Amino acid sequence: MTTMADLPSTTLTSEITKFQPTNTNDGWFNYPVRVYPHHTDYSGVVWHGMYLTWMEEARVECLRTVGMSFEELISAGVDLPVAEMSLRYHRSARMGDDVLVMTKLVPDKVRLNWEYQIRTETDLCVTATVTLVPVDFEKRKLLRSLPSSLEGAIAKLTGI
């Protein structure tokens, strides 16, 4: 994982902060990434599927920062598969760019709707929404309620 110490001091990265529930960040979690050669196609443009990887990394890290690890969910018999996804590509990030993956949780009953913006210092690259639903890991059946540990993490993220 890329850390703040790995990134240069640019306007974008100098203002990046990990999630702290305050009124100033409107609930957005910031996940910095540097675009390396293995993220790109032959022309140095980020391969479209890489944005999905970064989005998943950002939401896993976001949950981890409020005490909810995916390992803990799986151990409790809960999976969170993607039920729906919508992406809009605005502009390509390129090799060497520093990008910021911003994510925000907007829960709706048991549906976990994650909003995303992926940006370079100057451009909006991708906007997206990903919906996760809780499923019993063994039975593969939709859960009618969220585990209390996940509800606690959601409360920390959304201020509920």
DSSP file (Angstrom, degrees, kcal/mol; ACC not computed):
  #  RESIDUE AA STRUCTURE BP1 BP2  ACC     N-H-->O    O-->H-N    N-H-->O    O-->H-N    TCO  KAPPA ALPHA  PHI   PSI    X-CA   Y-CA   Z-CA
    1    1 A M              0   0    0      0, 0.0     2,-0.3     0, 0.0    32,-0.1   0.000 360.0 360.0 360.0 138.8    0.0    0.0    0.0
    2    2 A T        -     0   0    0     30,-0.3     2,-0.2    32,-0.0     3,-0.0  -0.596 360.0-161.2 -75.8 134.3    1.2    3.5   -0.8
    3    3 A T    >>  -     0   0    0     -2,-0.3     3,-1.2     1,-0.1     4,-0.6  -0.703  33.5-104.4-111.4 168.0    1.6    5.7    2.2
    4    4 A M  G >4 S+     0   0    0      1,-0.3     3,-1.2    -2,-0.2    -1,-0.1   0.852 119.9  60.3 -59.0 -35.1    1.8    9.5    2.5
    5    5 A A  G 34 S+     0   0    0      1,-0.3    -1,-0.3    -3,-0.0    -3,-0.0   0.765 100.2  56.8 -65.8 -23.8    5.6    9.2    3.0
    6    6 A D  G <4 S+     0   0    0     -3,-1.2    -1,-0.3     2,-0.1    -2,-0.2   0.657  95.8  79.5 -79.8 -16.0    5.9    7.5   -0.4
    7    7 A L  S << S-     0   0    0     -3,-1.2    27,-0.0    -4,-0.6    91,-0.0  -0.678  83.1-114.5 -98.8 147.4    4.3   10.4   -2.2
    8    8 A P        -     0   0    0      0, 0.0     2,-1.4     0, 0.0     5,-0.1  -0.269  37.9 -96.3 -71.5 163.6    5.9   13.7   -3.2
    9    9 A S        +     0   0    0      4,-0.1     2,-0.3     5,-0.1     3,-0.0  -0.673  66.0 146.8 -83.4  92.0    4.8   17.0   -1.7
   10   10 A T     >  -     0   0    0     -2,-1.4     4,-2.7     1,-0.1     5,-0.2  -0.716  65.4 -98.7-114.1 171.4    2.4   18.3   -4.3
   11   11 A T  H  > S+     0   0    0     -2,-0.3     4,-0.8     1,-0.2    -1,-0.1   0.920 123.5  47.5 -55.7 -44.3   -0.6   20.4   -3.8
   12   12 A L  H >4 S+     0   0    0      1,-0.2     3,-0.8     2,-0.2     4,-0.3   0.967 117.6  38.0 -62.8 -54.8   -2.8   17.3   -4.0
   13   13 A T  H >4 S+     0   0    0      1,-0.2     3,-0.8     2,-0.2    -1,-0.2   0.769 107.6  62.7 -75.7 -24.5   -0.8   15.0   -1.7
   14   14 A S  H 3< S+     0   0    0     -4,-2.7    -1,-0.2     1,-0.2    -2,-0.2   0.754 108.0  44.9 -71.3 -20.2    0.1   17.7    0.9
   15   15 A E  T << S+     0   0    0     -4,-0.8     2,-0.3    -3,-0.8    -1,-0.2   0.419  87.0 115.3-100.2   1.0   -3.6   18.1    1.6
   16   16 A I    <   +     0   0    0     -3,-0.8     2,-0.4    -4,-0.3    -3,-0.0  -0.526  38.9 175.2 -74.2 132.5   -4.5   14.4    1.8
   17   17 A T        -     0   0    0     -2,-0.3    13,-0.6     3,-0.0     3,-0.1  -0.991  31.8-114.5-132.9 146.1   -5.6   13.1    5.1
   18   18 A K        -     0   0    0     -2,-0.4    13,-0.1     1,-0.2     2,-0.0  -0.294  61.5 -63.3 -68.0 165.5   -6.9    9.7    6.1
   19   19 A F        +     0   0    0     11,-0.2    -1,-0.2     8,-0.1    10,-0.1  -0.265  58.0 163.4 -59.8 127.7  -10.5    9.6    7.2
   20   20 A Q        -     0   0    0      8,-0.3     2,-1.2    -3,-0.1     5,-0.2  -0.939  44.8-118.3-137.0 120.2  -11.4   11.5   10.3
   21   21 A P        +     0   0    0      0, 0.0     2,-0.3     0, 0.0   137,-0.1  -0.413  62.4 135.8 -65.5  97.5  -15.1   12.1   10.7
   22   22 A T    > > -     0   0    0     -2,-1.2     5,-0.6     1,-0.0     3,-0.5  -0.873  67.8-111.4-134.4 167.7  -15.3   15.9   10.7
   23   23 A N  T 3 5S+     0   0    0     -2,-0.3     3,-0.3     1,-0.2    -1,-0.0   0.684 109.4  67.6 -72.6 -17.1  -17.5   18.4    9.0
   24   24 A T  T 3 5S+     0   0    0      1,-0.2    -1,-0.2     2,-0.1     0, 0.0   0.772 103.2  39.7 -79.4 -25.1  -14.6   19.5    6.8
   25   25 A N  T X 5S-     0   0    0     -3,-0.5     3,-2.4    -5,-0.2    -1,-0.2   0.417  95.8-134.6-105.4   3.9  -14.3   16.3    4.7
   26   26 A D  T 3 5 -     0   0    0     -4,-0.4    -3,-0.1    -3,-0.3    -2,-0.1   0.755  69.7 -57.6  53.8  28.2  -18.0   15.7    4.3
   27   27 A G  T 3 <S+     0   0    0     -5,-0.6    78,-0.4     1,-0.3     2,-0.3   0.526  97.6 144.3  84.4   5.0  -17.5   12.0    5.2
   28   28 A W    <   -     0   0    0     -3,-2.4     2,-0.5    76,-0.1    -8,-0.3  -0.615  39.2-149.3 -82.0 136.2  -15.0   11.3    2.3
   29   29 A F  E     -A  103   0A   0     74,-3.4    74,-2.3    -2,-0.3     2,-0.5  -0.898  13.5-144.1-101.2 132.7  -12.1    8.9    3.0
   30   30 A N  E     -A  102   0A   0    -13,-0.6    72,-0.2    -2,-0.5   -11,-0.2  -0.867  17.9-178.9-105.9 127.7   -9.0    9.7    1.0
   31   31 A Y  E     -A  101   0A   0     70,-2.2    70,-2.7    -2,-0.5     2,-0.2  -0.929  16.5-149.9-127.2 104.7   -6.8    6.9   -0.4
   32   32 A P  E     +A  100   0A   0      0, 0.0     2,-0.3     0, 0.0   -30,-0.3  -0.502  17.2 178.7 -80.2 143.3   -3.6    8.1   -2.2
   33   33 A V  E     -A   99   0A   0     66,-2.7    66,-3.4    -2,-0.2     2,-0.5  -0.999  21.3-145.0-140.3 138.1   -2.1    6.0   -5.1
   34   34 A R  E     -A   98   0A   0     -2,-0.3     2,-0.7    64,-0.2    64,-0.2  -0.895  29.0-121.1 -98.4 136.0    0.8    6.6   -7.3
   35   35 A V        -     0   0    0     62,-3.1    61,-2.7    -2,-0.5    59,-0.0  -0.681  35.6-172.4 -81.3 114.1    0.4    5.3  -10.9
   36   36 A Y    >   -     0   0    0     -2,-0.7     3,-2.2    59,-0.2     4,-0.4  -0.592  39.2 -98.9-100.9 164.9    3.1    2.7  -11.6
   37   37 A P  G >  S+     0   0    0      0, 0.0     3,-1.8     0, 0.0     7,-0.1   0.853 120.8  59.8 -52.9 -38.3    3.9    1.0  -14.9
   38   38 A H  G 3  S+     0   0    0      1,-0.3    -3,-0.0     8,-0.0    57,-0.0   0.595  98.6  60.0 -71.6  -6.6    2.0   -2.1  -14.0
   39   39 A H  G <  S+     0   0    0     -3,-2.2     8,-2.4     2,-0.1    -1,-0.3   0.532 102.0  69.3 -87.8  -8.6   -1.2    0.0  -13.6
   40   40 A T  B <  S-E   46   0B   0     -3,-1.8     6,-0.3    -4,-0.4     2,-0.1  -0.600  75.1-121.3-115.2 166.7   -1.1    1.1  -17.2
   41   41 A D    >   -     0   0    0      4,-2.7     3,-1.9    -2,-0.2    -1,-0.1  -0.218  57.7 -74.6 -87.9-171.4   -1.5   -0.2  -20.7
   42   42 A Y  T 3  S+     0   0    0      1,-0.3    -2,-0.0     2,-0.1    -1,-0.0   0.692 131.2  54.3 -61.6 -19.8    1.2    0.0  -23.4
   43   43 A S  T 3  S-     0   0    0      2,-0.2    -1,-0.3     3,-0.0     3,-0.1   0.371 118.3-104.4 -99.2   5.6    0.7    3.7  -23.9
   44   44 A G  S <  S+     0   0    0     -3,-1.9    51,-2.8     1,-0.3     2,-0.4   0.578  79.3 130.7  85.5   8.9    1.1    4.7  -20.2
   45   45 A V  B     -F   94   0C   0     49,-0.2    -4,-2.7     1,-0.1    -1,-0.3  -0.786  69.6 -99.0 -95.4 139.2   -2.6    5.2  -19.6
   46   46 A V  B     -E   40   0B   0     47,-2.7    -6,-0.3    -2,-0.4     2,-0.1  -0.352  40.5-115.1 -58.7 128.7   -4.2    3.6  -16.6
   47   47 A W    >>  -     0   0    0     -8,-2.4     3,-1.8     1,-0.1     4,-0.6  -0.454  24.6-121.6 -64.4 136.1   -5.9    0.4  -17.6
   48   48 A H  H >> S+     0   0    0      1,-0.3     3,-0.8     2,-0.2     4,-0.5   0.798 108.7  56.4 -55.9 -35.0   -9.7    0.8  -17.0
   49   49 A G  H 3> S+     0   0    0      1,-0.2     4,-1.3     2,-0.2     3,-0.5   0.706  91.5  72.3 -71.0 -19.7   -9.9   -2.2  -14.6
   50   50 A M  H <> S+     0   0    0     -3,-1.8     4,-2.5     1,-0.2    -1,-0.2   0.841  87.7  62.3 -65.5 -32.2   -7.3   -0.8  -12.3
   51   51 A Y  H <X S+     0   0    0     -3,-0.8     4,-2.2    -4,-0.6    -1,-0.2   0.885 101.1  53.2 -59.8 -37.1   -9.7    1.9  -11.1
   52   52 A L  H  X S+     0   0    0     -4,-0.5     4,-2.3    -3,-0.5    -1,-0.2   0.909 107.8  50.5 -63.5 -42.1  -11.9   -1.0   -9.7
   53   53 A T  H  X S+     0   0    0     -4,-1.3     4,-2.6     1,-0.2    -2,-0.2   0.934 111.1  48.0 -60.5 -47.0   -9.0   -2.4   -7.8
   54   54 A W  H  X S+     0   0    0     -4,-2.5     4,-2.5     1,-0.2    -1,-0.2   0.879 109.7  53.4 -63.0 -37.8   -8.2    1.0   -6.3
   55   55 A M  H  X S+     0   0    0     -4,-2.2     4,-2.2     2,-0.2    -1,-0.2   0.918 110.5  46.5 -63.9 -43.0  -11.9    1.5   -5.3
   56   56 A E  H  X S+     0   0    0     -4,-2.3     4,-2.5     2,-0.2     5,-0.2   0.929 111.9  50.8 -64.8 -44.3  -11.9   -1.8   -3.5
   57   57 A E  H  X S+     0   0    0     -4,-2.6     4,-2.6     1,-0.2     5,-0.2   0.917 110.3  50.9 -57.6 -43.3   -8.6   -1.0   -1.7
   58   58 A A  H  X S+     0   0    0     -4,-2.5     4,-2.5     1,-0.2    -1,-0.2   0.914 111.9  44.9 -63.8 -43.8  -10.0    2.3   -0.6
   59   59 A R  H  X S+     0   0    0     -4,-2.2     4,-2.2     2,-0.2    -1,-0.2   0.883 113.6  49.6 -71.7 -35.2  -13.2    0.9    0.8
   60   60 A V  H  X S+     0   0    0     -4,-2.5     4,-2.1     2,-0.2    -2,-0.2   0.929 114.8  45.1 -64.4 -44.4  -11.4   -1.9    2.6
   61   61 A E  H  X S+     0   0    0     -4,-2.6     4,-2.1    -5,-0.2    -2,-0.2   0.883 110.2  55.1 -66.3 -38.9   -8.9    0.6    4.1
   62   62 A C  H  X S+     0   0    0     -4,-2.5     4,-0.6    -5,-0.2    -2,-0.2   0.943 110.8  44.2 -59.4 -48.8  -11.8    2.9    5.0
   63   63 A L  H ><>S+     0   0    0     -4,-2.2     5,-2.5     1,-0.2     3,-1.0   0.888 110.6  56.1 -62.9 -38.6  -13.5    0.2    7.0
   64   64 A R  H ><5S+     0   0    0     -4,-2.1     3,-1.9     1,-0.2    -1,-0.2   0.874  98.9  60.4 -62.2 -37.0  -10.3   -0.8    8.5
   65   65 A T  H 3<5S+     0   0    0     -4,-2.1    -1,-0.2     1,-0.3    -2,-0.2   0.707 106.5  47.1 -67.0 -18.2   -9.6    2.7    9.9
   66   66 A V  T <<5S-     0   0    0     -3,-1.0    -1,-0.3    -4,-0.6    -2,-0.2   0.123 130.2 -92.6-108.6  20.3  -12.8    2.5   11.9
   67   67 A G  T < 5S+     0   0    0     -3,-1.9     2,-0.6     1,-0.2    -3,-0.2   0.607  89.0 118.6  89.8  13.2  -12.0   -1.0   13.3
   68   68 A M      < -     0   0    0     -5,-2.5     2,-0.3    -6,-0.1    -2,-0.2  -0.904  38.3-175.0-118.2 105.8  -13.7   -3.3   10.8
   69   69 A S     >  -     0   0    0     -2,-0.6     4,-1.7     1,-0.1     3,-0.1  -0.694  32.0-129.8 -95.2 151.3  -11.5   -5.6    8.9
   70   70 A F  H  > S+     0   0    0     -2,-0.3     4,-2.6     1,-0.2     5,-0.2   0.836 110.7  60.3 -65.6 -31.4  -12.7   -7.9    6.1
   71   71 A E  H  > S+     0   0    0      1,-0.2     4,-2.4     2,-0.2    -1,-0.2   0.905 104.0  50.1 -60.9 -40.1  -11.0  -10.8    7.8
   72   72 A E  H  > S+     0   0    0      2,-0.2     4,-1.5     1,-0.2    -1,-0.2   0.897 109.9  50.2 -65.1 -41.2  -13.2  -10.1   10.8
   73   73 A L  H  <>S+     0   0    0     -4,-1.7     5,-2.8     2,-0.2    -2,-0.2   0.939 111.8  46.9 -62.2 -46.9  -16.3  -10.1    8.6
   74   74 A I  H ><5S+     0   0    0     -4,-2.6     3,-1.7     1,-0.2    -2,-0.2   0.908 110.0  53.5 -62.9 -41.9  -15.4  -13.4    7.0
   75   75 A S  H 3<5S+     0   0    0     -4,-2.4    -1,-0.2     1,-0.3    -2,-0.2   0.825 107.1  52.8 -60.8 -31.1  -14.6  -15.0   10.4
   76   76 A A  T 3<5S-     0   0    0     -4,-1.5    -1,-0.3    -3,-0.2    -2,-0.2   0.424 124.4-106.7 -84.3   1.2  -18.1  -13.9   11.5
   77   77 A G  T < 5S+     0   0    0     -3,-1.7    60,-3.3     1,-0.3     2,-0.4   0.711  79.2 126.4  84.1  20.8  -19.6  -15.7    8.5
   78   78 A V  E   < -G  136   0D   0     -5,-2.8     2,-0.3    58,-0.2    -1,-0.3  -0.938  35.2-174.4-118.2 134.1  -20.4  -12.5    6.5
   79   79 A D  E     -G  135   0D   0     56,-2.6    56,-2.6    -2,-0.4    -9,-0.0  -0.884  14.9-151.7-117.5 155.3  -19.4  -11.6    3.0
   80   80 A L        -     0   0    0     -2,-0.3     3,-0.0    54,-0.2    -2,-0.0  -0.661  23.6-178.6-125.1  75.0  -20.0   -8.3    1.2
   81   81 A P        -     0   0    0      0, 0.0    52,-1.7     0, 0.0     2,-0.4  -0.332  36.5 -99.3 -73.4 157.6  -20.3   -9.0   -2.5
   82   82 A V  E     +B  132   0A   0     50,-0.2    50,-0.3     1,-0.2     3,-0.1  -0.642  39.4 175.4 -74.3 125.2  -20.8   -6.3   -5.1
   83   83 A A  E     +     0   0A   0     48,-3.4     2,-0.3    -2,-0.4    49,-0.2   0.692  68.1   7.9-100.5 -27.8  -24.5   -6.2   -6.1
   84   84 A E  E     -B  131   0A   0     47,-1.4    47,-3.0     2,-0.0    -1,-0.4  -0.990  61.3-175.8-156.1 146.1  -24.4   -3.2   -8.4
   85   85 A M  E     -B  130   0A   0     -2,-0.3     2,-0.4    45,-0.2    45,-0.2  -0.993   3.4-179.1-148.4 138.0  -21.7   -1.0   -9.9
   86   86 A S  E     +B  129   0A   0     43,-2.5    43,-2.3    -2,-0.3     2,-0.4  -0.985   9.4 179.9-139.1 127.1  -21.8    2.1  -12.1
   87   87 A L  E     -B  128   0A   0     -2,-0.4     2,-0.4    41,-0.2    41,-0.2  -0.954  13.4-165.6-127.6 146.2  -18.7    3.9  -13.4
   88   88 A R  E     -B  127   0A   0     39,-2.7    39,-2.0    -2,-0.4     2,-0.6  -0.982  13.6-149.5-129.6 122.1  -18.2    7.0  -15.5
   89   89 A Y  E     +B  126   0A   0     -2,-0.4    37,-0.2    37,-0.2     3,-0.1  -0.797  23.1 167.1 -91.1 124.3  -14.7    7.6  -17.0
   90   90 A H        -     0   0    0     35,-3.8     2,-0.3    -2,-0.6    35,-0.2   0.815  65.5 -10.0-102.8 -44.9  -14.0   11.3  -17.4
   91   91 A R  S    S-     0   0    0     34,-1.3    -1,-0.4    32,-0.1     2,-0.2  -0.982  72.8-106.7-157.4 146.9  -10.3   11.5  -18.1
   92   92 A S        -     0   0    0     -2,-0.3     2,-0.2    -3,-0.1   -45,-0.1  -0.550  21.7-138.9 -81.4 139.5   -7.4    9.0  -18.0
   93   93 A A        -     0   0    0     -2,-0.2   -47,-2.7   -47,-0.1     2,-0.3  -0.640  26.6-145.9 -84.3 156.3   -4.8    9.0  -15.3
   94   94 A R  B >   -F   45   0C   0     -2,-0.2     3,-2.5   -49,-0.2   -59,-0.2  -0.832  27.2 -73.8-127.0 161.7   -1.3    8.4  -16.6
   95   95 A M  T 3  S+     0   0    0    -51,-2.8   -59,-0.2    -2,-0.3     3,-0.1  -0.262 119.5  23.7 -52.5 132.6    1.9    6.6  -15.5
   96   96 A G  T 3  S+     0   0    0    -61,-2.7    -1,-0.3     1,-0.3   -60,-0.1   0.187  91.7 130.2  93.4 -15.8    3.6    8.8  -12.8
   97   97 A D    <   -     0   0    0     -3,-2.5   -62,-3.1   -63,-0.1     2,-0.6  -0.360  55.7-135.2 -67.4 149.6    0.5   10.6  -11.7
   98   98 A D  E     -A   34   0A   0    -64,-0.2    23,-0.4    -3,-0.1     2,-0.3  -0.947  30.5-170.2 -98.9 123.8   -0.5   10.8   -8.1
   99   99 A V  E     -A   33   0A   0    -66,-3.4   -66,-2.7    -2,-0.6     2,-0.5  -0.839  17.5-144.4-116.6 155.2   -4.2   10.0   -7.8
  100  100 A L  E     -AC  32 119A   0     19,-2.7    19,-2.2    -2,-0.3     2,-0.7  -0.977   6.7-157.1-119.0 120.0   -6.5   10.4   -4.9
  101  101 A V  E     -AC  31 118A   0    -70,-2.7   -70,-2.2    -2,-0.5     2,-0.5  -0.876  15.8-168.2 -95.7 113.3   -9.3    7.8   -4.6
  102  102 A M  E     +AC  30 117A   0     15,-3.3    15,-2.0    -2,-0.7     2,-0.3  -0.880   7.7 179.1-105.0 131.6  -12.0    9.4   -2.5
  103  103 A T  E     -AC  29 116A   0    -74,-2.3   -74,-3.4    -2,-0.5     2,-0.4  -0.974  10.8-174.0-135.4 150.8  -14.8    7.2   -1.1
  104  104 A K  E     - C   0 115A   0     11,-1.9    11,-3.0    -2,-0.3     2,-0.4  -0.994  20.8-132.5-144.6 131.5  -17.9    7.9    1.0
  105  105 A L  E     + C   0 114A   0    -78,-0.4     9,-0.2    -2,-0.4     7,-0.0  -0.736  19.9 179.6 -89.4 129.6  -20.4    5.4    2.5
  106  106 A V  E     - C   0 113A   0      7,-3.7     7,-1.0    -2,-0.4     2,-0.1  -0.819  18.8-157.7-126.5  89.4  -24.1    6.1    2.0
  107  107 A P  E     - C   0 112A   0      0, 0.0     2,-0.3     0, 0.0     5,-0.2  -0.345  14.2-172.3 -72.7 149.5  -25.9    3.2    3.7
  108  108 A D  E >   - C   0 111A   0      3,-2.9     3,-2.2     1,-0.1     2,-0.4  -0.792  63.2 -63.9-140.7  93.3  -29.5    2.3    2.8
  109  109 A K  T 3  S-     0   0    0     -2,-0.3    -1,-0.1     1,-0.3    37,-0.1  -0.503 120.3 -16.0  59.1-117.0  -30.9   -0.4    5.2
  110  110 A V  T 3  S+     0   0    0     -2,-0.4     2,-0.4    -3,-0.1    -1,-0.3   0.563 118.6  98.2 -92.4  -6.6  -28.6   -3.4    4.5
  111  111 A R  E <   -C  108   0A   0     -3,-2.2    -3,-2.9    22,-0.1     2,-0.8  -0.668  62.6-152.9 -82.4 130.3  -27.3   -2.0    1.2
  112  112 A L  E     -CD 107 132A   0     20,-3.0    20,-2.5    -2,-0.4     2,-0.6  -0.879  11.5-166.8-105.7 102.8  -23.9   -0.3    1.5
  113  113 A N  E     -CD 106 131A   0     -7,-1.0    -7,-3.7    -2,-0.8     2,-0.5  -0.809   1.7-165.1 -94.2 118.9  -23.6    2.3   -1.3
  114  114 A W  E     -CD 105 130A   0     16,-3.4    16,-2.5    -2,-0.6     2,-0.3  -0.913   3.2-157.1-106.3 125.1  -20.1    3.6   -1.8
  115  115 A E  E     -CD 104 129A   0    -11,-3.0   -11,-1.9    -2,-0.5     2,-0.3  -0.763  14.6-165.5 -96.9 148.0  -19.6    6.7   -3.8
  116  116 A Y  E     -CD 103 128A   0     12,-2.5    12,-1.7    -2,-0.3     2,-0.3  -0.977  21.9-178.2-136.7 147.0  -16.2    7.4   -5.4
  117  117 A Q  E     -CD 102 127A   0    -15,-2.0   -15,-3.3    -2,-0.3     2,-0.5  -0.972  11.6-165.0-134.5 130.3  -14.2   10.1   -7.1
  118  118 A I  E     +CD 101 126A   0      8,-2.7     7,-3.0    -2,-0.3     8,-1.6  -0.978  21.4 172.4-116.9 123.8  -10.8    9.4   -8.5
  119  119 A R  E     -CD 100 124A   0    -19,-2.2   -19,-2.7    -2,-0.5     5,-0.2  -0.917  30.3-149.7-132.6 150.7   -8.7   12.5   -9.2
  120  120 A T        -     0   0    0      3,-2.8   -21,-0.1    -2,-0.3     5,-0.1  -0.453  55.9 -85.3 -95.0-175.3   -5.3   13.7  -10.2
  121  121 A E  S    S+     0   0    0    -23,-0.4   -22,-0.1    -2,-0.2     3,-0.1   0.848 127.4  19.5 -60.4 -32.5   -4.1   17.0   -9.0
  122  122 A T  S    S+     0   0    0      1,-0.1     2,-0.4     2,-0.0    -1,-0.2   0.622 119.4  54.3-113.8 -17.0   -5.9   18.7  -11.9
  123  123 A D        -     0   0    0    -32,-0.0    -3,-2.8   -31,-0.0     2,-0.6  -0.926  64.6-130.8-131.8 146.0   -8.5   16.4  -13.3
  124  124 A L  E     + D   0 119A   0     -2,-0.4    -5,-0.2    -5,-0.2     3,-0.1  -0.839  30.7 175.7 -84.4 120.9  -11.5   14.3  -12.3
  125  125 A C  E     +     0   0A   0     -7,-3.0   -35,-3.8    -2,-0.6   -34,-1.3   0.874  56.9   6.2 -95.8 -46.3  -10.8   10.8  -13.8
  126  126 A V  E     -BD  89 118A   0     -8,-1.6    -8,-2.7   -37,-0.2     2,-0.4  -0.998  48.3-167.8-143.7 140.2  -13.6    8.6  -12.6
  127  127 A T  E     +BD  88 117A   0    -39,-2.0   -39,-2.7    -2,-0.3     2,-0.3  -0.976  28.2 161.0-120.1 144.9  -16.9    8.9  -10.7
  128  128 A A  E     -BD  87 116A   0    -12,-1.7   -12,-2.5    -2,-0.4     2,-0.4  -0.988  32.5-149.1-157.5 161.1  -18.6    5.7   -9.5
  129  129 A T  E     -BD  86 115A   0    -43,-2.3   -43,-2.5    -2,-0.3     2,-0.4  -0.994  14.7-172.9-134.7 133.3  -21.0    4.0   -7.2
  130  130 A V  E     -BD  85 114A   0    -16,-2.5   -16,-3.4    -2,-0.4     2,-0.5  -0.996   8.5-156.2-127.0 129.9  -20.7    0.5   -5.8
  131  131 A T  E     -BD  84 113A   0    -47,-3.0   -48,-3.4    -2,-0.4   -47,-1.4  -0.928   9.6-171.3-109.7 124.9  -23.4   -1.3   -3.8
  132  132 A L  E     -BD  82 112A   0    -20,-2.5   -20,-3.0    -2,-0.5   -50,-0.2  -0.841   3.3-162.1-109.1 149.7  -22.5   -4.1   -1.5
  133  133 A V        -     0   0    0    -52,-1.7     2,-0.3    -2,-0.3   -22,-0.1  -0.983  24.8-111.6-130.3 145.6  -24.9   -6.4    0.3
  134  134 A P        -     0   0    0      0, 0.0     9,-2.7     0, 0.0     2,-0.4  -0.598  38.0-177.2 -79.3 132.9  -24.3   -8.6    3.3
  135  135 A V  E     -GH  79 142D   0    -56,-2.6   -56,-2.6    -2,-0.3     2,-0.4  -0.978  35.3-108.8-130.6 140.4  -24.5  -12.3    2.6
  136  136 A D  E  >  -G   78   0D   0      5,-3.1     4,-2.4    -2,-0.4     5,-0.4  -0.579  31.4-141.6 -64.8 121.3  -24.2  -15.4    4.9
  137  137 A F  T  4 S+     0   0    0    -60,-3.3    -1,-0.2    -2,-0.4   -59,-0.1   0.853  94.3  36.2 -59.7 -39.9  -20.8  -16.8    3.8
  138  138 A E  T  4 S+     0   0    0    -61,-0.3    -1,-0.2     1,-0.1   -60,-0.1   0.930 126.0  34.9 -80.2 -48.9  -21.9  -20.4    4.1
  139  139 A K  T  4 S-     0   0    0      2,-0.1    -2,-0.2     1,-0.0    -1,-0.1   0.665  92.4-138.0 -83.7 -17.3  -25.5  -20.3    2.8
  140  140 A R     <  +     0   0    0     -4,-2.4     2,-0.4     1,-0.2    -3,-0.1   0.823  56.0 139.9  60.5  33.3  -24.9  -17.5    0.3
  141  141 A K        -     0   0    0     -5,-0.4    -5,-3.1     1,-0.0    -1,-0.2  -0.853  60.6-102.8-109.0 143.7  -28.2  -16.0    1.3
  142  142 A L  B     -H  135   0D   0     -2,-0.4     2,-0.3    -7,-0.2    -7,-0.3  -0.398  35.6-128.3 -62.2 133.4  -28.8  -12.3    1.8
  143  143 A L        -     0   0    0     -9,-2.7    -1,-0.1     1,-0.1     3,-0.1  -0.654   4.4-147.5 -83.6 141.9  -28.8  -11.2    5.4
  144  144 A R  S    S+     0   0    0     -2,-0.3     2,-0.3     1,-0.1    -1,-0.1   0.611  82.5  26.2 -84.3 -13.9  -31.9   -9.2    6.6
  145  145 A S  S    S-     0   0    0    -35,-0.1    -1,-0.1   -36,-0.0   -35,-0.1  -0.977  84.1-108.8-145.5 158.8  -29.8   -7.2    9.0
  146  146 A L        -     0   0    0     -2,-0.3    -2,-0.0     1,-0.1   -36,-0.0  -0.600  41.4 -99.9 -85.7 146.9  -26.2   -6.1    9.4
  147  147 A P     >  -     0   0    0      0, 0.0     4,-2.4     0, 0.0     3,-0.5  -0.359  34.2-117.5 -60.1 147.5  -23.9   -7.6   12.1
  148  148 A S  H  > S+     0   0    0      1,-0.2     4,-2.3     2,-0.2     5,-0.1   0.848 114.2  56.5 -59.8 -35.2  -23.6   -5.3   15.1
  149  149 A S  H  > S+     0   0    0      2,-0.2     4,-1.7     1,-0.2    -1,-0.2   0.894 109.8  45.4 -64.5 -37.8  -19.8   -4.8   14.5
  150  150 A L  H  > S+     0   0    0     -3,-0.5     4,-2.6     2,-0.2    -2,-0.2   0.887 110.0  54.1 -71.8 -39.3  -20.5   -3.6   11.0
  151  151 A E  H  X S+     0   0    0     -4,-2.4     4,-2.3     1,-0.2    -2,-0.2   0.898 107.7  51.8 -58.9 -39.5  -23.3   -1.3   12.2
  152  152 A G  H  X S+     0   0    0     -4,-2.3     4,-1.7     2,-0.2    -1,-0.2   0.905 109.9  47.9 -63.8 -41.9  -20.8    0.2   14.6
  153  153 A A  H  X S+     0   0    0     -4,-1.7     4,-1.9     2,-0.2    -2,-0.2   0.905 111.2  51.2 -64.7 -41.4  -18.3    0.8   11.9
  154  154 A I  H  X S+     0   0    0     -4,-2.6     4,-2.7     1,-0.2     6,-0.3   0.904 107.0  53.9 -62.8 -41.3  -21.0    2.4    9.7
  155  155 A A  H  X S+     0   0    0     -4,-2.3     4,-1.9     1,-0.2     5,-0.5   0.895 108.4  49.7 -60.4 -40.0  -22.0    4.7   12.6
  156  156 A K  H  < S+     0   0    0     -4,-1.7    -1,-0.2     1,-0.2    -2,-0.2   0.883 114.8  44.7 -65.3 -37.8  -18.4    5.9   12.9
  157  157 A L  H  < S+     0   0    0     -4,-1.9    -2,-0.2     1,-0.2    -1,-0.2   0.859 124.9  30.0 -74.9 -35.9  -18.2    6.6    9.2
  158  158 A T  H  < S-     0   0    0     -4,-2.7    -2,-0.2    -5,-0.2    -3,-0.2   0.529  98.8-122.6-106.5  -7.4  -21.6    8.3    8.7
  159  159 A G     <        0   0    0     -4,-1.9    -3,-0.2    -5,-0.3    -4,-0.1   0.739 360.0 360.0  72.7  21.4  -22.1    9.9   12.1
  160  160 A I              0   0    0     -5,-0.5    -5,-0.1    -6,-0.3    -4,-0.1   0.490 360.0 360.0 -71.3 360.0  -25.4    8.1   12.6
